[in-house]
């Protein structure tokens, strides 16, 4: 396996270095490669998820709007697997605070950030991706990955002490996103005329929530390098707080890369492979990527929802019939398969299709 570059991505960015060969994207087996163009911005639906609450559903004056939002949700997840969520109850000032604590952490000196470094062959902590293949193309980014829920699984030695409000802010944000996710899981089930706990029940009472804080510094050759390679998420659902200014996220829709626009106060919701499995392929887990740019750094926070570690999931029985046969095997601990396939340029979900 070739040695890793001597400099970190932020150091190369500051020095304006030409990206080393390990970062150059030369091919992609399952998606268009072109790094320079993207269609769009694509009109990804904006959905008011407050309409999915019990109080909204019970309010006769809101029933029509609530039913329309459910149909909009179903349509979005069948076609593109993503939407922009508003009505989540978080203020602009709070979302800015969440972004700011992430920015402040990534702005710390490298030796300070290294106190929270990811151990070899582990996913949690600060650093870049674990290298699992000599063909692996490296991403132009750094990440801080932390387990947030269940609380007893938190490795607090990896939670930064600087900035001072980091832990308190992440905890509060996690509670709010977790609550919004539960609302959306139930709405997704209802949109398919399923019992509302059809998906949540498979996740288990101690489902996992992980946050990935992503730092994408400027790159001297954005025509050659990606901030994040094309992939589908290992999760059942991912909620992304985008950078407030820099658009870099792209989704593959109808075989074209399209820009995901920044919508003020919206959270980008995309499904992961485990929801595609549970929905027996009715809902889609979209391919997406992050492009690099030469001018501005970008910070985002991805909050992933996964089943309990040993919980086996599979297609909901009510979604399997003679018209839609069972399309996926039962799986558990899907995350490691997804990651290894991703770094080897393979599509993980293809490995579990019947």
C-alpha positions in Angstrom: 0.0 0.0 0.0 1.5 3.4 -1.0 2.6 5.7 1.9 0.2 8.5 2.9 1.3 12.0 2.0 3.6 13.7 4.6 1.3 16.8 4.9 -2.3 16.9 6.0 -5.0 18.2 3.7 -5.3 21.6 5.6 -1.5 22.0 5.4 -1.5 21.3 1.7 -4.4 23.7 1.3 -2.6 26.6 3.1 0.6 26.0 1.1 -1.3 25.8 -2.2 0.2 22.5 -3.0 -0.6 20.4 -6.0 -2.7 17.5 -4.8 -0.6 14.3 -4.5 -1.5 11.3 -6.8 -3.4 9.6 -4.0 -6.1 12.3 -4.2 -6.5 12.4 -7.9 -9.9 10.9 -9.1 -9.3 9.1 -12.3 -12.4 6.9 -12.6 -15.7 5.8 -11.1 -17.3 2.5 -11.9 -20.9 3.4 -11.0 -21.4 7.2 -11.7 -20.4 9.9 -14.1 -16.9 11.1 -13.3 -17.0 14.8 -14.6 -15.8 17.0 -11.7 -16.2 20.3 -13.4 -19.9 20.5 -14.1 -23.3 19.7 -12.5 -26.8 20.4 -13.5 -29.1 22.4 -11.3 -29.6 23.4 -8.8 -32.2 20.6 -8.9 -35.6 21.5 -7.4 -35.2 19.1 -4.4 -38.5 19.3 -2.5 -38.7 21.5 0.6 -41.0 19.8 3.2 -42.4 21.3 6.4 -41.9 18.3 8.7 -43.9 20.0 11.5 -47.0 18.8 9.5 -46.1 15.2 10.4 -46.7 15.8 14.1 -49.7 14.3 15.9 -51.1 17.7 16.6 -51.0 18.7 13.0 -52.6 15.5 11.8 -55.4 15.9 14.4 -56.1 19.5 13.4 -58.8 19.6 10.8 -57.6 22.9 9.4 -54.2 21.4 8.7 -55.2 18.0 7.5 -55.1 18.8 3.8 -51.7 20.3 4.2 -50.5 17.3 6.2 -51.8 14.9 3.6 -50.1 16.9 0.9 -46.8 16.9 2.8 -47.0 13.1 3.2 -47.6 12.6 -0.5 -44.7 15.0 -1.3 -42.5 13.0 1.1 -43.4 9.7 -0.5 -42.8 11.1 -4.0 -39.4 12.6 -3.1 -38.1 9.4 -1.4 -39.3 7.1 -4.2 -37.7 9.3 -6.9 -34.6 10.9 -5.5 -34.3 9.7 -1.9 -33.8 13.1 -0.5 -35.5 16.4 0.4 -34.9 19.6 2.4 -36.6 19.7 5.8 -37.9 22.9 7.4 -40.3 23.1 10.4 -37.8 21.2 12.6 -38.0 23.6 15.4 -34.4 24.9 15.4 -33.7 28.6 15.0 -31.3 30.2 12.6 -29.2 31.4 15.5 -28.9 27.9 17.0 -28.0 26.3 13.6 -25.3 29.0 13.2 -24.0 28.2 16.7 -23.7 24.5 15.7 -21.8 25.4 12.6 -19.6 27.8 14.6 -18.4 25.3 17.2 -17.4 23.0 14.3 -15.5 25.8 12.6 -13.8 26.7 15.8 -12.6 23.2 16.4 -11.2 22.8 12.8 -9.5 26.2 13.2 -7.5 24.9 16.2 -3.7 24.2 15.7 -3.1 20.7 14.4 -1.4 19.6 17.6 -4.5 20.5 19.5 -6.8 18.6 17.2 -4.5 15.6 17.3 -5.5 15.2 21.0 -8.7 13.7 19.6 -7.2 11.7 16.8 -8.8 8.6 15.4 -7.0 5.5 16.4 -5.8 3.1 13.7 -8.6 1.0 12.3 -11.2 2.9 14.3 -13.8 5.3 12.9 -14.3 7.7 15.8 -12.2 10.7 16.4 -10.4 13.4 14.3 -8.6 12.6 11.0 -9.1 11.3 7.5 -10.5 8.0 6.3 -9.0 4.7 7.3 -7.1 3.3 4.3 -8.4 -0.2 3.4 -7.2 -0.6 -0.2 -4.1 0.3 -2.3 -6.5 1.6 -4.9 -8.3 3.9 -2.5 -8.6 7.5 -3.6 -8.2 9.9 -0.7 -10.8 12.6 0.0 -9.8 16.3 0.2 -11.2 16.7 3.8 -10.8 16.1 7.5 -13.5 14.9 9.8 -14.4 14.6 13.4 -16.6 11.6 13.9 -18.3 11.1 17.3 -21.0 8.7 18.7 -23.7 10.8 20.2 -26.5 8.3 21.1 -26.9 6.2 23.1 -25.2 8.4 25.6 -23.4 5.4 27.3 -21.6 4.8 24.0 -20.0 8.2 23.9 -16.2 8.3 24.1 -15.9 11.6 25.8 -12.1 11.5 25.6 -12.7 12.2 21.9 -15.1 15.1 22.5 -13.1 18.4 22.1 -12.8 20.6 25.2 -12.3 23.6 23.0 -14.4 25.5 22.2 -15.9 25.4 25.6 -19.5 25.1 24.3 -18.7 22.1 22.0 -20.2 19.3 24.1 -23.2 21.2 25.3 -24.1 22.4 21.8 -23.6 18.9 20.2 -25.8 17.3 22.9 -28.6 19.8 22.3 -28.3 19.5 18.6 -28.3 15.7 18.8 -31.5 15.7 20.9 -33.3 17.9 18.4 -32.2 16.0 15.3 -33.0 12.7 16.9 -36.5 13.9 17.7 -37.0 15.1 14.1 -35.8 11.8 12.8 -38.3 9.9 14.9 -41.0 12.1 13.4 -39.8 11.5 9.9 -39.5 7.7 10.3 -43.1 7.5 11.3 -44.2 9.8 8.5 -42.2 7.6 6.0 -44.1 4.6 7.1 -47.5 6.3 7.0 -46.7 7.6 3.5 -46.6 3.9 2.4 -49.7 3.0 4.3 -47.7 1.1 6.9 -48.0 1.0 10.6 -46.0 4.0 11.8 -43.4 2.0 13.7 -42.6 -0.3 10.8 -39.2 1.3 10.3 -38.5 2.6 13.9 -39.3 -0.9 15.3 -36.5 -2.4 13.2 -34.1 0.3 14.4 -34.5 -0.8 18.0 -34.8 1.2 21.2 -31.0 1.9 21.3 -30.4 2.8 17.7 -27.1 4.6 17.0 -26.6 8.2 16.1 -23.2 9.4 14.9 -22.2 12.9 13.9 -19.6 13.5 11.2 -18.2 17.1 11.2 -16.7 17.6 7.8 -14.0 20.2 7.0 -13.3 20.8 3.3 -10.4 23.3 2.8 -9.8 25.0 -0.5 -8.0 22.9 -3.1 -5.6 24.2 -5.8 -7.0 21.7 -8.4 -10.8 21.2 -7.8 -10.9 19.8 -11.4 -9.0 16.7 -10.2 -10.0 16.2 -6.5 -13.2 15.5 -4.6 -14.0 16.5 -1.0 -15.9 13.3 -0.7 -16.1 10.5 -3.3 -19.4 9.3 -4.7 -21.1 7.0 -2.2 -24.4 6.0 -0.7 -24.7 6.3 3.1 -24.6 3.2 5.3 -27.3 4.7 7.6 -31.1 4.4 7.4 -31.3 8.2 7.4 -28.8 11.0 7.3 -29.6 14.6 8.3 -27.1 17.1 6.9 -26.5 20.7 8.1 -24.9 22.3 5.1 -22.4 25.2 5.2 -24.4 28.4 5.2 -22.6 29.8 2.1 -20.7 27.3 0.0 -22.6 24.9 -2.2 -20.6 21.7 -2.7 -23.0 18.8 -2.2 -24.2 17.0 -5.3 -26.8 14.2 -5.8 -26.9 11.8 -8.7 -30.4 12.1 -10.1 -31.5 10.7 -13.4 -27.8 9.8 -14.1 -26.7 13.4 -13.7 -24.9 15.2 -10.9 -27.1 18.0 -9.6 -26.3 20.7 -7.1 -28.1 20.7 -3.8 -28.9 24.3 -3.1 -28.5 26.0 0.3 -31.9 26.7 1.7 -31.9 28.9 4.8 -32.6 27.0 8.0 -33.2 23.7 6.0 -31.7 20.4 6.8 -30.9 18.1 3.9 -32.4 14.7 4.6 -31.2 11.7 2.5 -31.9 8.1 3.0 -29.2 5.5 3.4 -28.9 1.9 2.2 -30.6 0.5 5.3 -33.8 2.4 4.6 -33.7 1.1 0.9 -33.4 -2.4 2.4 -36.2 -1.9 4.9 -38.5 -0.4 2.2 -37.7 -3.3 -0.1 -36.4 -0.8 -2.7 -39.5 1.4 -2.7 -37.4 4.3 -1.2 -34.0 5.0 -2.7 -30.6 5.5 -1.2 -29.1 8.2 -3.4 -25.5 8.4 -4.6 -24.0 11.8 -3.6 -20.6 13.5 -3.5 -18.9 16.7 -2.4 -16.8 18.6 -4.9 -13.8 20.8 -3.9 -13.3 24.4 -4.7 -10.3 26.7 -4.9 -11.7 29.7 -3.0 -13.5 28.9 0.2 -13.4 26.4 3.0 -16.6 24.5 3.8 -17.9 23.0 7.0 -20.9 20.6 7.3 -22.4 18.2 9.9 -23.9 14.9 8.9 -26.0 13.1 11.6 -26.5 9.4 10.8 -29.1 7.1 12.2 -28.4 3.4 12.3 -30.0 0.3 13.9 -28.7 -1.2 17.1 -25.3 -2.9 16.4 -26.6 -6.5 16.6 -30.1 -5.8 15.3 -30.9 -7.6 12.0 -33.0 -5.6 9.5 -34.8 -6.6 6.3 -37.6 -5.6 4.1 -40.9 -4.9 5.9 -43.2 -7.9 5.3 -46.1 -5.6 4.1 -43.9 -4.4 1.2 -43.1 -7.9 -0.1 -45.7 -9.5 -2.4 -46.0 -11.1 -5.8 -45.8 -7.7 -7.5 -42.7 -6.7 -5.5 -40.8 -9.8 -4.5 -38.2 -9.6 -1.7 -35.3 -7.8 -3.1 -32.8 -7.8 -0.3 -31.3 -10.2 2.3 -31.6 -9.5 6.0 -28.4 -7.8 7.3 -26.8 -6.6 10.5 -23.7 -4.5 11.2 -24.0 -3.2 7.6 -21.7 -0.2 8.3 -18.4 -2.1 7.9 -19.5 -3.7 4.6 -20.6 -0.3 3.2 -17.4 1.4 4.2 -15.1 -1.2 2.7 -17.1 -1.3 -0.5 -17.0 2.5 -0.7 -13.3 2.7 -0.4 -12.8 -0.1 -3.0 -15.0 1.7 -5.6 -17.9 -0.8 -5.2 -21.6 -0.3 -4.4 -22.3 -2.0 -1.1 -26.0 -2.4 -1.5 -25.5 -4.6 -4.6 -23.8 -7.1 -2.2 -27.1 -7.7 -0.3 -29.6 -7.8 -3.2 -31.3 -11.1 -3.8 
